[in-house]
Amino acid sequence: MRTSEERIEQIVGKHYADVLAYCRRHTVSPEEAADACQETFLRFVRRAGAYRERGKPLAYLITIARSVCVDLARTHARDADELPDGLPADAPGPDAADLDLALALERLTPADREILELLETVGLAGEERRRIRTFSGGMKQRLGIAQAVLNDPEVLVLDEPTAGLDPKERVRFRNLIAGLAQNRIVLLSTHIVSDVEYIADRIVMMRAGQAVLEGAPDKVVSVMSGKVWEVCAAAAEAERISERACVGNIHYLEGGQALVRVVADEPPAGAARRVDPTLEDLYLHVFADDTAQGPSARPAARHARGGRHA
């Protein structure tokens, strides 16, 4: 049978990240969220005996956190209606046996608290006791991010962070990187062009170790205006176009037709129409000499480096 001290330590370790996540959603800064979380546990100490009558510990902790956040909202003269209604009623006095929660809070060192906060940030809260070998690829990548930012670096370098992830994990990971870039510089090296387009606010394109293009995504892509074409042609003609031009994509249609996307200064055929360029089109244009053309060797964009910074 667990002692009261062990039970209280488990409550703190298990629910700290959940309470912090709630406070982050309802406060104006990370610092205020941390203060609100600390205040929540301190009030829990004073009211610890009441949670048995109110349900599970987390439910009562969130109820207290709600009250703390409303108090802070009023302090900032903000509209408290944005926060959930229903403040907790005055609770009975503390149960002396549960006052050991204060000791558990003291034992939660700043390093332990930072680890719990990071696990919450990367979406791994509640997975602390799982073996890493049981994690999915995306979970391992997110754990790696948590390790990388543990000492709060000013610059974070990520090499192919979304390689091998399924689309859902890639989206989640891109959002995580964007969030981390709010208060640090993030250098992202990847061959997945969509990641760069969604995340980066500055792009450096490198060739043979030298920077050949640099700027904001819209700016660097704008150099391709008027140089990207789309033409509908017979499938056989589409193959011939791919042999003599820089082709980004061929989409085969019914009836023996194909829709061909071409990067070129001049229209590849009389019926070609201009289309809006993308970062991948720019890559194909810059590295046209390095890529073999043809239906079996249509290149994907590579070596685009995105720099995300606050």
C-alpha positions as CSV (number, residue, x, y, z in Angstrom):
1,M,0.0,0.0,0.0
2,R,1.4,3.4,-1.0
3,T,2.2,5.9,1.7
4,S,0.6,9.4,1.7
5,E,3.9,10.9,0.6
6,E,4.2,8.5,-2.4
7,R,0.6,9.2,-3.4
8,I,1.1,13.0,-3.3
9,E,4.3,12.8,-5.3
10,Q,2.5,10.8,-7.9
11,I,-0.2,13.5,-8.1
12,V,2.4,16.2,-8.7
13,G,4.4,14.2,-11.2
14,K,1.4,13.0,-13.1
15,H,-0.6,16.2,-13.4
16,Y,1.9,19.0,-13.4
17,A,2.1,19.1,-17.2
18,D,-1.7,19.0,-17.6
19,V,-2.2,21.9,-15.2
20,L,0.6,23.9,-16.9
21,A,-1.0,23.3,-20.3
22,Y,-4.3,24.6,-19.1
23,C,-2.7,27.7,-17.6
24,R,-0.8,28.4,-20.8
25,R,-4.1,28.5,-22.7
26,H,-5.6,31.0,-20.3
27,T,-2.7,33.4,-19.4
28,V,-0.8,36.0,-21.4
29,S,2.7,34.7,-21.1
30,P,4.8,31.6,-20.3
31,E,6.0,33.2,-17.1
32,E,2.4,34.0,-16.0
33,A,1.4,30.4,-16.8
34,A,4.2,29.0,-14.7
35,D,3.2,31.3,-11.8
36,A,-0.5,30.3,-12.2
37,C,0.5,26.6,-12.2
38,Q,2.5,27.0,-9.0
39,E,-0.4,28.9,-7.4
40,T,-2.7,26.1,-8.4
41,F,-0.7,23.5,-6.5
42,L,-0.3,25.7,-3.5
43,R,-4.1,26.2,-3.3
44,F,-4.4,22.5,-3.7
45,V,-2.3,22.1,-0.6
46,R,-4.6,24.3,1.3
47,R,-7.7,22.5,0.0
48,A,-6.3,19.0,-0.5
49,G,-8.9,17.3,1.6
50,A,-11.7,18.4,-0.7
51,Y,-10.7,16.6,-3.9
52,R,-12.0,13.3,-2.6
53,E,-15.5,14.8,-2.6
54,R,-15.0,16.5,-6.0
55,G,-13.7,13.5,-8.0
56,K,-10.3,12.7,-9.4
57,P,-7.3,15.0,-8.4
58,L,-6.8,16.4,-11.9
59,A,-10.5,17.5,-12.1
60,Y,-10.1,19.4,-8.9
61,L,-6.7,20.8,-9.9
62,I,-8.2,22.2,-13.2
63,T,-11.0,23.7,-11.2
64,I,-8.5,25.5,-9.0
65,A,-6.4,26.5,-12.1
66,R,-9.6,28.0,-13.6
67,S,-10.0,30.2,-10.5
68,V,-6.4,31.3,-10.6
69,C,-6.6,32.2,-14.3
70,V,-9.8,34.2,-13.7
71,D,-8.0,36.1,-10.9
72,L,-5.1,37.0,-13.2
73,A,-7.5,38.0,-16.0
74,R,-9.2,40.4,-13.6
75,T,-5.8,41.7,-12.5
76,H,-5.0,42.5,-16.2
77,A,-8.4,44.1,-16.7
78,R,-9.1,41.6,-19.4
79,D,-12.4,40.1,-20.4
80,A,-12.9,37.2,-18.0
81,D,-15.8,35.9,-20.2
82,E,-13.2,34.3,-22.5
83,L,-12.4,31.8,-19.7
84,P,-14.6,28.9,-18.6
85,D,-17.3,29.8,-16.1
86,G,-17.9,28.1,-12.8
87,L,-15.4,29.0,-10.1
88,P,-15.0,26.5,-7.2
89,A,-16.9,27.1,-4.1
90,D,-15.0,27.5,-0.8
91,A,-13.6,24.2,0.0
92,P,-13.2,22.6,3.4
93,G,-9.9,23.0,5.4
94,P,-6.9,20.8,4.4
95,D,-6.5,17.3,5.5
96,A,-3.2,17.1,7.5
97,A,-2.1,13.9,5.7
98,D,-2.3,15.7,2.3
99,L,-0.2,18.6,3.4
100,D,2.8,16.5,2.3
101,L,2.0,17.8,-1.2
102,A,4.1,20.8,-0.3
103,L,7.1,18.5,0.2
104,A,6.4,16.9,-3.2
105,L,6.4,20.4,-4.8
106,E,9.7,21.2,-3.2
107,R,11.1,17.9,-4.6
108,L,10.0,18.9,-8.1
109,T,13.3,20.6,-9.0
110,P,13.5,23.3,-11.6
111,A,15.1,20.7,-13.9
112,D,12.3,18.3,-13.4
113,R,9.7,21.0,-13.9
114,E,11.4,22.1,-17.2
115,I,11.4,18.5,-18.4
116,L,7.7,18.2,-17.8
117,E,7.0,21.5,-19.5
118,L,9.1,20.4,-22.5
119,L,7.2,17.1,-22.8
120,E,4.0,19.0,-22.8
121,T,5.3,21.4,-25.5
122,V,6.3,18.5,-27.8
123,G,3.1,16.5,-27.1
124,L,4.6,13.7,-25.0
125,A,3.1,14.5,-21.7
126,G,2.0,11.3,-20.0
127,E,4.5,9.2,-21.9
128,E,7.4,9.7,-19.4
129,R,7.4,6.1,-18.3
130,R,7.3,4.5,-21.7
131,R,10.4,2.9,-23.2
132,I,11.7,4.9,-26.2
133,R,11.9,1.8,-28.4
134,T,8.1,1.7,-28.2
135,F,7.7,5.3,-29.6
136,S,6.6,5.9,-33.2
137,G,9.0,7.7,-35.5
138,G,7.2,11.0,-34.9
139,M,7.4,10.6,-31.2
140,K,11.1,9.9,-31.3
141,Q,11.6,13.0,-33.4
142,R,9.6,15.1,-30.9
143,L,11.6,13.7,-28.1
144,G,14.8,14.7,-29.9
145,I,13.5,18.2,-30.2
146,A,12.8,18.2,-26.4
147,Q,16.4,17.1,-25.8
148,A,17.7,19.8,-28.1
149,V,15.9,22.7,-26.4
150,L,16.4,21.5,-22.9
151,N,19.1,24.1,-22.2
152,D,17.1,26.8,-24.0
153,P,19.6,27.4,-26.9
154,E,19.5,30.6,-28.8
155,V,20.0,28.7,-32.1
156,L,18.5,25.4,-32.9
157,V,19.8,23.4,-36.0
158,L,17.5,20.7,-37.4
159,D,18.6,18.4,-40.2
160,E,15.8,16.7,-42.0
161,P,13.5,16.7,-39.0
162,T,10.4,15.4,-40.8
163,A,12.1,12.7,-42.9
164,G,10.1,9.5,-42.7
165,L,7.1,10.9,-41.0
166,D,3.6,10.4,-42.2
167,P,1.6,13.5,-43.3
168,K,-0.2,13.9,-39.9
169,E,3.1,13.8,-38.0
170,R,4.8,16.2,-40.5
171,V,2.1,18.8,-39.9
172,R,2.3,18.4,-36.2
173,F,6.1,18.7,-36.3
174,R,6.0,21.8,-38.5
175,N,3.7,23.5,-36.1
176,L,6.0,22.5,-33.2
177,I,9.0,24.0,-35.1
178,A,7.1,27.2,-35.8
179,G,6.2,27.5,-32.1
180,L,9.9,27.0,-31.0
181,A,11.0,29.7,-33.5
182,Q,9.0,32.4,-31.7
183,N,11.9,33.0,-29.2
184,R,15.0,31.6,-30.9
185,I,16.6,31.2,-34.3
186,V,15.8,27.8,-36.0
187,L,17.9,26.7,-38.9
188,L,16.1,24.0,-40.9
189,S,17.9,21.9,-43.5
190,T,15.5,19.7,-45.5
191,H,14.7,18.4,-49.0
192,I,11.0,18.6,-48.3
193,V,10.0,21.8,-50.0
194,S,6.5,22.1,-48.4
195,D,8.2,22.2,-44.9
196,V,10.3,25.2,-46.0
197,E,7.3,26.9,-47.5
198,Y,5.1,26.5,-44.4
199,I,7.8,27.2,-41.7
200,A,10.6,29.5,-43.0
201,D,10.5,33.2,-42.9
202,R,13.9,33.3,-44.7
203,I,15.4,30.9,-47.2
204,V,19.0,30.2,-48.2
205,M,19.4,28.0,-51.2
206,M,22.8,26.4,-51.5
207,R,24.6,24.8,-54.4
208,A,28.1,23.1,-54.1
209,G,28.5,24.7,-50.6
210,Q,27.7,28.2,-51.8
211,A,24.6,30.3,-51.2
212,V,23.0,31.0,-54.6
213,L,19.8,32.6,-53.4
214,E,18.6,34.2,-50.2
215,G,15.5,36.0,-49.0
216,A,11.9,35.7,-47.8
217,P,9.9,32.9,-49.4
218,D,7.7,35.2,-51.5
219,K,10.7,37.2,-52.6
220,V,12.8,34.3,-53.8
221,V,9.9,32.6,-55.5
222,S,8.9,35.9,-57.3
223,V,12.0,35.6,-59.5
224,M,10.2,32.7,-61.3
225,S,7.2,34.8,-62.3
226,G,6.4,34.2,-66.0
227,K,8.7,31.2,-66.1
228,V,6.3,28.4,-65.1
229,W,3.9,26.9,-67.6
230,E,1.2,24.3,-67.8
231,V,0.3,22.6,-71.0
232,C,-2.3,19.9,-71.8
233,A,-0.9,17.5,-74.5
234,A,-1.1,14.0,-75.7
235,A,0.7,11.6,-73.5
236,A,3.4,10.9,-76.2
237,E,3.9,14.6,-76.7
238,A,4.2,15.1,-72.9
239,E,7.1,12.5,-72.9
240,R,8.9,14.5,-75.7
241,I,8.4,17.7,-73.7
242,S,10.0,16.1,-70.6
243,E,13.1,15.2,-72.7
244,R,13.8,18.7,-73.9
245,A,12.5,20.9,-71.0
246,C,12.7,21.1,-67.2
247,V,9.5,19.4,-66.2
248,G,8.2,19.6,-62.6
249,N,5.3,17.2,-63.0
250,I,3.3,15.2,-65.5
251,H,-0.3,14.3,-64.5
252,Y,-1.8,11.7,-66.9
253,L,-5.4,12.2,-67.7
254,E,-8.1,10.0,-69.3
255,G,-8.2,9.8,-73.0
256,G,-4.5,9.6,-73.6
257,Q,-3.9,13.2,-72.4
258,A,-1.5,14.6,-69.9
259,L,-1.1,17.9,-68.0
260,V,2.6,18.9,-67.9
261,R,4.1,21.5,-65.6
262,V,7.2,23.1,-67.2
263,V,9.8,25.5,-65.9
264,A,11.2,27.5,-68.8
265,D,11.8,31.1,-70.0
266,E,9.6,30.5,-73.1
267,P,6.3,28.6,-73.4
268,P,7.0,24.9,-74.3
269,A,4.1,24.7,-76.7
270,G,1.6,27.0,-78.3
271,A,-1.2,26.1,-75.9
272,A,0.8,26.6,-72.8
273,R,-0.4,29.0,-70.1
274,R,1.4,30.7,-67.3
275,V,0.8,29.5,-63.8
276,D,1.9,30.8,-60.4
277,P,5.4,29.6,-59.4
278,T,6.3,27.6,-56.3
279,L,9.4,27.1,-54.3
280,E,9.9,23.7,-56.0
281,D,9.8,25.4,-59.4
282,L,12.5,27.7,-58.2
283,Y,14.6,24.8,-57.1
284,L,14.2,23.1,-60.5
285,H,15.3,26.3,-62.3
286,V,18.3,26.8,-60.1
287,F,19.5,23.2,-60.2
288,A,18.4,22.4,-63.8
289,D,22.0,21.5,-64.8
290,D,22.2,18.9,-62.0
291,T,19.0,17.0,-62.7
292,A,18.4,14.5,-65.4
293,Q,15.2,14.9,-67.2
294,G,12.8,12.2,-68.3
295,P,9.8,10.3,-67.0
296,S,12.0,8.1,-64.8
297,A,14.0,10.9,-63.3
298,R,11.8,13.8,-62.4
299,P,13.5,15.6,-59.6
300,A,12.2,16.5,-56.2
301,A,13.5,19.6,-54.6
302,R,16.6,19.1,-52.5
303,H,19.0,21.1,-50.3
304,A,16.7,24.0,-49.6
305,R,17.6,25.5,-46.3
306,G,15.0,27.5,-44.3
307,G,16.0,29.8,-41.5
308,R,13.2,30.5,-39.1
309,H,13.8,33.1,-36.5
310,A,11.9,35.4,-34.1
